[in-house]
Each structure stands twice: as C-alpha cells, then as structure tokens.
Amino acid sequence: MELGGEENREARFRTVIAYVSKDGEIMTFEGIVMGSIANKKMGEGGFGYDPVFIPENENRSFAQMSAEEKNSMSHRARAFHKFLAHMKL
C-alpha cells in the first residue's frame, strides 16, 4: 500500500453539511469518524477507502461491516444527525 512502512496510520473521515436558512443564515454541521488505515484491504463491501479504513474502537474495516453498522457510525450520519437535531426533525 502507498503508506508503506509508515507507523502513524491515523486517519479520519469528515463530512460537513452546509445549510442556508430562508433568512440567509449559514450553518454548518460536521461529522467526523476517527480511525486508522489498515496494512491491507479487508472486506468486500462498501466503496472507496472502506476496505482500508478501520474506525476507532473497531478491529474491522468499514468494508467488513453491514451497511447498518457502518451507517450507525459514519461521518455522514453524524453530520446529518446534528443537522436534524438543529432543525428539530
């Protein structure tokens, strides 16, 4: 893999949702998932970096998780939940 023998394999996924209210107020809602990059691809699911990204406190990559498991901790879900809470939906 491109990181070769790199010891620091810390990584994160980050999503930011921007919303502009009808009054012109700009709001952003951030979701982050901390984790690390695996030494090799693991799993068949997901897309993109999912086979090499291992979320914090996990020993499986996103590609090894069910869609429900991944979505429950994803950066997109975290940002979206913050947005929904703000909108009180």
N, CA, C and O atoms as a Tinker XYZ file with bonds, in Angstrom:
   356  protein
     1  N      0.846000   -1.174000    0.000000    73     2
     2  CA     0.000000    0.000000    0.000000    64     1     3
     3  C      0.891000    1.236000    0.000000    63     2     4     5
     4  O      2.076000    1.154000    0.326000    81     3
     5  N      0.343000    2.332000   -0.351000    73     3     6
     6  CA     1.130000    3.551000   -0.528000    64     5     7
     7  C      1.752000    4.090000    0.754000    63     6     8     9
     8  O      2.734000    4.828000    0.681000    81     7
     9  N      1.225000    3.754000    1.912000    73     7    10
    10  CA     1.817000    4.221000    3.161000    64     9    11
    11  C      3.062000    3.426000    3.524000    63    10    12    13
    12  O      3.819000    3.814000    4.413000    81    11
    13  N      3.270000    2.309000    2.830000    73    11    14
    14  CA     4.458000    1.504000    3.057000    64    13    15
    15  C      4.673000    1.198000    4.520000    63    14    16    17
    16  O      3.771000    0.686000    5.184000    81    15
    17  N      5.853000    1.501000    5.037000    73    15    18
    18  CA     6.189000    1.222000    6.421000    64    17    19
    19  C      5.844000    2.343000    7.379000    63    18    20    21
    20  O      6.336000    2.354000    8.507000    81    19
    21  N      5.023000    3.273000    6.968000    73    19    22
    22  CA     4.633000    4.406000    7.824000    64    21    23
    23  C      4.009000    3.886000    9.117000    63    22    24    25
    24  O      3.073000    3.086000    9.084000    81    23
    25  N      4.525000    4.338000   10.241000    73    23    26
    26  CA     3.989000    3.892000   11.535000    64    25    27
    27  C      2.712000    4.628000   11.923000    63    26    28    29
    28  O      1.789000    4.014000   12.457000    81    27
    29  N      2.643000    5.931000   11.666000    73    27    30
    30  CA     1.447000    6.708000   12.000000    64    29    31
    31  C      0.426000    6.508000   10.894000    63    30    32    33
    32  O      0.553000    7.076000    9.809000    81    31
    33  N     -0.584000    5.703000   11.172000    73    31    34
    34  CA    -1.606000    5.398000   10.178000    64    33    35
    35  C     -2.956000    5.980000   10.596000    63    34    36    37
    36  O     -4.005000    5.541000   10.122000    81    35
    37  N     -2.918000    6.976000   11.491000    73    35    38
    38  CA    -4.157000    7.629000   11.925000    64    37    39
    39  C     -4.836000    8.281000   10.732000    63    38    40    41
    40  O     -4.182000    8.809000    9.832000    81    39
    41  N     -6.167000    8.231000   10.747000    73    39    42
    42  CA    -6.944000    8.794000    9.645000    64    41    43
    43  C     -8.301000    9.226000   10.170000    63    42    44    45
    44  O     -8.679000    8.914000   11.299000    81    43
    45  N     -9.020000    9.943000    9.334000    73    43    46
    46  CA   -10.386000   10.301000    9.690000    64    45    47
    47  C    -11.183000   10.542000    8.418000    63    46    48    49
    48  O    -10.647000   10.951000    7.388000    81    47
    49  N    -12.462000   10.279000    8.522000    73    47    50
    50  CA   -13.425000   10.672000    7.506000    64    49    51
    51  C    -14.148000   11.885000    8.065000    63    50    52    53
    52  O    -14.472000   11.928000    9.252000    81    51
    53  N    -14.400000   12.863000    7.219000    73    51    54
    54  CA   -15.058000   14.098000    7.669000    64    53    55
    55  C    -16.087000   14.536000    6.633000    63    54    56    57
    56  O    -15.811000   14.555000    5.434000    81    55
    57  N    -17.260000   14.884000    7.108000    73    55    58
    58  CA   -18.319000   15.432000    6.268000    64    57    59
    59  C    -18.816000   16.721000    6.897000    63    58    60    61
    60  O    -18.949000   16.816000    8.117000    81    59
    61  N    -19.085000   17.705000    6.068000    73    59    62
    62  CA   -19.696000   18.951000    6.538000    64    61    63
    63  C    -20.922000   19.218000    5.680000    63    62    64    65
    64  O    -20.850000   19.252000    4.451000    81    63
    65  N    -22.041000   19.404000    6.353000    73    63    66
    66  CA   -23.284000   19.790000    5.678000    64    65    67
    67  C    -23.470000   21.281000    5.907000    63    66    68    69
    68  O    -23.413000   21.762000    7.039000    81    67
    69  N    -23.690000   21.992000    4.837000    73    67    70
    70  CA   -23.959000   23.433000    4.941000    64    69    71
    71  C    -25.442000   23.672000    4.645000    63    70    72    73
    72  O    -26.023000   23.059000    3.749000    81    71
    73  N    -26.030000   24.577000    5.419000    73    71    74
    74  CA   -27.449000   24.900000    5.259000    64    73    75
    75  C    -27.598000   26.412000    5.326000    63    74    76    77
    76  O    -27.030000   27.064000    6.202000    81    75
    77  N    -28.359000   26.958000    4.402000    73    75    78
    78  CA   -28.649000   28.385000    4.410000    64    77    79
    79  C    -30.147000   28.542000    4.643000    63    78    80    81
    80  O    -30.966000   28.070000    3.854000    81    79
    81  N    -30.490000   29.215000    5.741000    73    79    82
    82  CA   -31.907000   29.401000    6.072000    64    81    83
    83  C    -32.533000   30.408000    5.124000    63    82    84    85
    84  O    -31.836000   31.093000    4.375000    81    83
    85  N    -33.850000   30.488000    5.164000    73    83    86
    86  CA   -34.537000   31.447000    4.300000    64    85    87
    87  C    -34.192000   32.879000    4.683000    63    86    88    89
    88  O    -34.410000   33.800000    3.896000    81    87
    89  N    -33.649000   33.077000    5.899000    73    87    90
    90  CA   -33.208000   34.401000    6.334000    64    89    91
    91  C    -31.752000   34.678000    5.939000    63    90    92    93
    92  O    -31.223000   35.755000    6.216000    81    91
    93  N    -31.111000   33.703000    5.294000    73    91    94
    94  CA   -29.732000   33.880000    4.851000    64    93    95
    95  C    -28.684000   33.467000    5.867000    63    94    96    97
    96  O    -27.490000   33.652000    5.631000    81    95
    97  N    -29.109000   32.912000    6.993000    73    95    98
    98  CA   -28.144000   32.453000    7.995000    64    97    99
    99  C    -27.475000   31.174000    7.482000    63    98   100   101
   100  O    -28.151000   30.241000    7.047000    81    99
   101  N    -26.148000   31.145000    7.537000    73    99   102
   102  CA   -25.386000   29.982000    7.088000    64   101   103
   103  C    -24.988000   29.161000    8.303000    63   102   104   105
   104  O    -24.416000   29.675000    9.265000    81   103
   105  N    -25.304000   27.872000    8.237000    73   103   106
   106  CA   -24.965000   26.965000    9.333000    64   105   107
   107  C    -24.235000   25.762000    8.760000    63   106   108   109
   108  O    -24.512000   25.333000    7.640000    81   107
   109  N    -23.301000   25.221000    9.533000    73   107   110
   110  CA   -22.602000   24.005000    9.119000    64   109   111
   111  C    -22.693000   22.970000   10.231000    63   110   112   113
   112  O    -22.746000   23.298000   11.417000    81   111
   113  N    -22.710000   21.721000    9.812000    73   111   114
   114  CA   -22.842000   20.591000   10.724000    64   113   115
   115  C    -21.787000   19.563000   10.324000    63   114   116   117
   116  O    -21.809000   19.033000    9.213000    81   115
   117  N    -20.865000   19.290000   11.246000    73   115   118
   118  CA   -19.720000   18.445000   10.939000    64   117   119
   119  C    -19.843000   17.065000   11.582000    63   118   120   121
   120  O    -20.272000   16.930000   12.728000    81   119
   121  N    -19.462000   16.061000   10.827000    73   119   122
   122  CA   -19.383000   14.701000   11.341000    64   121   123
   123  C    -18.002000   14.142000   11.067000    63   122   124   125
   124  O    -17.507000   14.229000    9.943000    81   123
   125  N    -17.375000   13.567000   12.086000    73   123   126
   126  CA   -16.032000   13.006000   11.946000    64   125   127
   127  C    -16.016000   11.595000   12.513000    63   126   128   129
   128  O    -16.616000   11.326000   13.553000    81   127
   129  N    -15.332000   10.706000   11.828000    73   127   130
   130  CA   -15.048000    9.370000   12.338000    64   129   131
   131  C    -13.533000    9.218000   12.336000    63   130   132   133
   132  O    -12.893000    9.246000   11.285000    81   131
   133  N    -12.969000    9.056000   13.533000    73   131   134
   134  CA   -11.534000    8.828000   13.663000    64   133   135
   135  C    -11.258000    7.351000   13.448000    63   134   136   137
   136  O    -12.123000    6.506000   13.679000    81   135
   137  N    -10.048000    7.047000   13.005000    73   135   138
   138  CA    -9.687000    5.655000   12.793000    64   137   139
   139  C     -8.252000    5.544000   12.316000    63   138   140   141
   140  O     -7.415000    6.403000   12.591000    81   139
   141  N     -7.993000    4.472000   11.600000    73   139   142
   142  CA    -6.647000    4.243000   11.074000    64   141   143
   143  C     -6.734000    3.521000    9.732000    63   142   144   145
   144  O     -7.769000    2.965000    9.366000    81   143
   145  N     -5.619000    3.550000    9.015000    73   143   146
   146  CA    -5.516000    2.885000    7.725000    64   145   147
   147  C     -4.879000    1.511000    7.936000    63   146   148   149
   148  O     -3.801000    1.405000    8.522000    81   147
   149  N     -5.543000    0.471000    7.461000    73   147   150
   150  CA    -5.049000   -0.898000    7.594000    64   149   151
   151  C     -3.818000   -1.114000    6.721000    63   150   152   153
   152  O     -3.551000   -0.343000    5.798000    81   151
   153  N     -3.088000   -2.153000    7.020000    73   151   154
   154  CA    -1.923000   -2.518000    6.218000    64   153   155
   155  C     -2.299000   -3.196000    4.910000    63   154   156   157
   156  O     -1.504000   -3.244000    3.971000    81   155
   157  N     -3.531000   -3.725000    4.856000    73   155   158
   158  CA    -4.006000   -4.377000    3.637000    64   157   159
   159  C     -5.520000   -4.212000    3.549000    63   158   160   161
   160  O     -6.174000   -3.916000    4.549000    81   159
   161  N     -6.068000   -4.402000    2.371000    73   159   162
   162  CA    -7.512000   -4.320000    2.191000    64   161   163
   163  C     -8.184000   -5.456000    2.936000    63   162   164   165
   164  O     -7.708000   -6.591000    2.949000    81   163
   165  N     -9.325000   -5.113000    3.567000    73   163   166
   166  CA   -10.087000   -6.098000    4.329000    64   165   167
   167  C    -11.570000   -5.924000    4.021000    63   166   168   169
   168  O    -12.130000   -4.848000    4.228000    81   167
   169  N    -12.199000   -6.973000    3.531000    73   167   170
   170  CA   -13.631000   -6.925000    3.279000    64   169   171
   171  C    -13.966000   -6.642000    1.839000    63   170   172   173
   172  O    -13.138000   -6.168000    1.062000    81   171
   173  N    -15.206000   -6.946000    1.500000    73   171   174
   174  CA   -15.684000   -6.801000    0.127000    64   173   175
   175  C    -16.743000   -5.712000   -0.021000    63   174   176   177
   176  O    -17.062000   -5.323000   -1.144000    81   175
   177  N    -17.289000   -5.218000    1.070000    73   175   178
   178  CA   -18.379000   -4.258000    0.996000    64   177   179
   179  C    -17.891000   -2.835000    0.847000    63   178   180   181
   180  O    -16.693000   -2.567000    0.757000    81   179
   181  N    -18.857000   -1.927000    0.822000    73   179   182
   182  CA   -18.534000   -0.505000    0.776000    64   181   183
   183  C    -17.952000   -0.062000   -0.544000    63   182   184   185
   184  O    -18.114000   -0.718000   -1.573000    81   183
   185  N    -17.266000    1.075000   -0.491000    73   183   186
   186  CA   -16.659000    1.644000   -1.693000    64   185   187
   187  C    -15.506000    2.536000   -1.276000    63   186   188   189
   188  O    -15.313000    2.794000   -0.087000    81   187
   189  N    -14.754000    2.997000   -2.230000    73   187   190
   190  CA   -13.665000    3.936000   -1.944000    64   189   191
   191  C    -12.663000    3.367000   -0.959000    63   190   192   193
   192  O    -12.079000    2.309000   -1.193000    81   191
   193  N    -12.465000    4.071000    0.141000    73   191   194
   194  CA   -11.483000    3.681000    1.151000    64   193   195
   195  C    -12.031000    2.702000    2.189000    63   194   196   197
   196  O    -11.306000    2.319000    3.106000    81   195
   197  N    -13.278000    2.294000    2.067000    73   195   198
   198  CA   -13.890000    1.417000    3.072000    64   197   199
   199  C    -13.063000    0.167000    3.390000    63   198   200   201
   200  O    -12.999000   -0.213000    4.559000    81   199
   201  N    -12.425000   -0.495000    2.413000    73   199   202
   202  CA   -11.658000   -1.705000    2.741000    64   201   203
   203  C    -10.385000   -1.455000    3.562000    63   202   204   205
   204  O     -9.828000   -2.395000    4.129000    81   203
   205  N     -9.925000   -0.217000    3.633000    73   203   206
   206  CA    -8.688000    0.053000    4.384000    64   205   207
   207  C     -8.907000    0.942000    5.602000    63   206   208   209
   208  O     -7.970000    1.154000    6.371000    81   207
   209  N    -10.107000    1.467000    5.803000    73   207   210
   210  CA   -10.372000    2.352000    6.944000    64   209   211
   211  C    -10.957000    1.554000    8.093000    63   210   212   213
   212  O    -12.002000    0.920000    7.952000    81   211
   213  N    -10.272000    1.589000    9.239000    73   211   214
   214  CA   -10.733000    0.916000   10.456000    64   213   215
   215  C    -11.149000    1.989000   11.457000    63   214   216   217
   216  O    -10.295000    2.718000   11.962000    81   215
   217  N    -12.448000    2.100000   11.754000    73   215   218
   218  CA   -12.902000    3.112000   12.708000    64   217   219
   219  C    -12.329000    2.881000   14.102000    63   218   220   221
   220  O    -12.039000    1.750000   14.493000    81   219
   221  N    -12.172000    3.970000   14.839000    73   219   222
   222  CA   -11.699000    3.918000   16.215000    64   221   223
   223  C    -12.531000    2.919000   17.020000    63   222   224   225
   224  O    -13.746000    2.833000   16.837000    81   223
   225  N    -11.884000    2.168000   17.906000    73   223   226
   226  CA   -12.520000    1.176000   18.769000    64   225   227
   227  C    -13.112000   -0.008000   18.001000    63   226   228   229
   228  O    -13.993000   -0.701000   18.510000    81   227
   229  N    -12.634000   -0.237000   16.793000    73   227   230
   230  CA   -13.069000   -1.380000   15.975000    64   229   231
   231  C    -11.838000   -2.146000   15.517000    63   230   232   233
   232  O    -10.733000   -1.604000   15.510000    81   231
   233  N    -12.024000   -3.386000   15.141000    73   231   234
   234  CA   -10.937000   -4.150000   14.546000    64   233   235
   235  C    -11.300000   -4.604000   13.139000    63   234   236   237
   236  O    -10.582000   -5.395000   12.528000    81   235
   237  N    -12.421000   -4.096000   12.630000    73   235   238
   238  CA   -12.874000   -4.386000   11.267000    64   237   239
   239  C    -12.884000   -3.108000   10.445000    63   238   240   241
   240  O    -13.064000   -2.012000   10.975000    81   239
   241  N    -12.689000   -3.266000    9.148000    73   239   242
   242  CA   -12.797000   -2.115000    8.254000    64   241   243
   243  C    -14.274000   -1.823000    7.985000    63   242   244   245
   244  O    -15.139000   -2.654000    8.260000    81   243
   245  N    -14.550000   -0.644000    7.449000    73   243   246
   246  CA   -15.925000   -0.326000    7.051000    64   245   247
   247  C    -16.438000   -1.367000    6.052000    63   246   248   249
   248  O    -17.624000   -1.696000    6.061000    81   247
   249  N    -15.564000   -1.883000    5.196000    73   247   250
   250  CA   -15.978000   -2.857000    4.173000    64   249   251
   251  C    -16.377000   -4.194000    4.778000    63   250   252   253
   252  O    -17.057000   -4.980000    4.118000    81   251
   253  N    -15.977000   -4.474000    6.001000    73   251   254
   254  CA   -16.342000   -5.723000    6.668000    64   253   255
   255  C    -17.635000   -5.600000    7.468000    63   254   256   257
   256  O    -18.132000   -6.592000    7.999000    81   255
   257  N    -18.170000   -4.416000    7.555000    73   255   258
   258  CA   -19.381000   -4.176000    8.336000    64   257   259
   259  C    -20.615000   -4.219000    7.449000    63   258   260   261
   260  O    -20.542000   -4.003000    6.239000    81   259
   261  N    -21.745000   -4.503000    8.077000    73   259   262
   262  CA   -23.010000   -4.390000    7.352000    64   261   263
   263  C    -23.272000   -2.911000    7.084000    63   262   264   265
   264  O    -22.683000   -2.042000    7.727000    81   263
   265  N    -24.138000   -2.636000    6.153000    73   263   266
   266  CA   -24.488000   -1.243000    5.853000    64   265   267
   267  C    -25.053000   -0.559000    7.097000    63   266   268   269
   268  O    -24.787000    0.619000    7.336000    81   267
   269  N    -25.827000   -1.296000    7.883000    73   267   270
   270  CA   -26.424000   -0.719000    9.091000    64   269   271
   271  C    -25.346000   -0.342000   10.108000    63   270   272   273
   272  O    -25.405000    0.728000   10.713000    81   271
   273  N    -24.360000   -1.229000   10.293000    73   271   274
   274  CA   -23.279000   -0.939000   11.238000    64   273   275
   275  C    -22.486000    0.284000   10.791000    63   274   276   277
   276  O    -22.237000    1.197000   11.578000    81   275
   277  N    -22.097000    0.290000    9.536000    73   275   278
   278  CA   -21.310000    1.409000    9.010000    64   277   279
   279  C    -22.097000    2.713000    9.119000    63   278   280   281
   280  O    -21.567000    3.728000    9.570000    81   279
   281  N    -23.349000    2.681000    8.709000    73   279   282
   282  CA   -24.157000    3.902000    8.725000    64   281   283
   283  C    -24.408000    4.418000   10.138000    63   282   284   285
   284  O    -24.604000    5.618000   10.330000    81   283
   285  N    -24.405000    3.527000   11.128000    73   283   286
   286  CA   -24.654000    3.964000   12.500000    64   285   287
   287  C    -23.509000    4.810000   13.050000    63   286   288   289
   288  O    -23.701000    5.560000   14.008000    81   287
   289  N    -22.325000    4.699000   12.457000    73   287   290
   290  CA   -21.172000    5.452000   12.966000    64   289   291
   291  C    -20.513000    6.329000   11.903000    63   290   292   293
   292  O    -19.464000    6.923000   12.153000    81   291
   293  N    -21.110000    6.410000   10.742000    73   291   294
   294  CA   -20.457000    7.116000    9.647000    64   293   295
   295  C    -20.390000    8.619000    9.875000    63   294   296   297
   296  O    -21.197000    9.194000   10.606000    81   295
   297  N    -19.419000    9.233000    9.240000    73   295   298
   298  CA   -19.258000   10.680000    9.303000    64   297   299
   299  C    -20.456000   11.389000    8.702000    63   298   300   301
   300  O    -20.858000   12.450000    9.179000    81   299
   301  N    -21.025000   10.814000    7.665000    73   299   302
   302  CA   -22.216000   11.423000    7.046000    64   301   303
   303  C    -23.391000   11.382000    8.015000    63   302   304   305
   304  O    -24.109000   12.369000    8.173000    81   303
   305  N    -23.585000   10.230000    8.665000    73   303   306
   306  CA   -24.693000   10.091000    9.625000    64   305   307
   307  C    -24.528000   11.065000   10.783000    63   306   308   309
   308  O    -25.498000   11.686000   11.218000    81   307
   309  N    -23.303000   11.202000   11.283000    73   307   310
   310  CA   -23.073000   12.119000   12.410000    64   309   311
   311  C    -23.392000   13.558000   12.034000    63   310   312   313
   312  O    -24.011000   14.281000   12.814000    81   311
   313  N    -22.975000   13.977000   10.851000    73   311   314
   314  CA   -23.281000   15.337000   10.405000    64   313   315
   315  C    -24.786000   15.504000   10.200000    63   314   316   317
   316  O    -25.359000   16.526000   10.576000    81   315
   317  N    -25.419000   14.503000    9.607000    73   315   318
   318  CA   -26.846000   14.592000    9.327000    64   317   319
   319  C    -27.671000   14.614000   10.605000    63   318   320   321
   320  O    -28.664000   15.338000   10.686000    81   319
   321  N    -27.272000   13.826000   11.613000    73   319   322
   322  CA   -27.991000   13.841000   12.898000    64   321   323
   323  C    -27.891000   15.213000   13.566000    63   322   324   325
   324  O    -28.857000   15.677000   14.172000    81   323
   325  N    -26.743000   15.857000   13.461000    73   323   326
   326  CA   -26.600000   17.211000   14.011000    64   325   327
   327  C    -27.525000   18.176000   13.277000    63   326   328   329
   328  O    -28.156000   19.034000   13.895000    81   327
   329  N    -27.601000   18.030000   11.947000    73   327   330
   330  CA   -28.492000   18.872000   11.160000    64   329   331
   331  C    -29.944000   18.641000   11.563000    63   330   332   333
   332  O    -30.691000   19.598000   11.769000    81   331
   333  N    -30.347000   17.377000   11.677000    73   331   334
   334  CA   -31.727000   17.058000   12.062000    64   333   335
   335  C    -32.051000   17.586000   13.454000    63   334   336   337
   336  O    -33.153000   18.085000   13.683000    81   335
   337  N    -31.109000   17.482000   14.384000    73   335   338
   338  CA   -31.336000   18.000000   15.734000    64   337   339
   339  C    -31.533000   19.505000   15.705000    63   338   340   341
   340  O    -32.397000   20.035000   16.404000    81   339
   341  N    -30.738000   20.193000   14.901000    73   339   342
   342  CA   -30.893000   21.645000   14.788000    64   341   343
   343  C    -32.261000   22.005000   14.207000    63   342   344   345
   344  O    -32.908000   22.954000   14.648000    81   343
   345  N    -32.686000   21.229000   13.211000    73   343   346
   346  CA   -33.969000   21.508000   12.561000    64   345   347
   347  C    -35.135000   20.969000   13.397000    63   346   348   349
   348  O    -36.302000   21.215000   13.090000    81   347
   349  N    -34.790000   20.222000   14.470000    73   347   350
   350  CA   -35.787000   19.606000   15.358000    64   349   351
   351  C    -36.710000   18.666000   14.602000    63   350   352   353
   352  O    -37.926000   18.674000   14.792000    81   351
   353  N    -36.096000   17.843000   13.728000    73   351   354
   354  CA   -36.854000   16.867000   12.954000    64   353   355
   355  C    -36.712000   15.482000   13.551000    63   354   356
   356  O    -37.284000   14.524000   13.030000    81   355
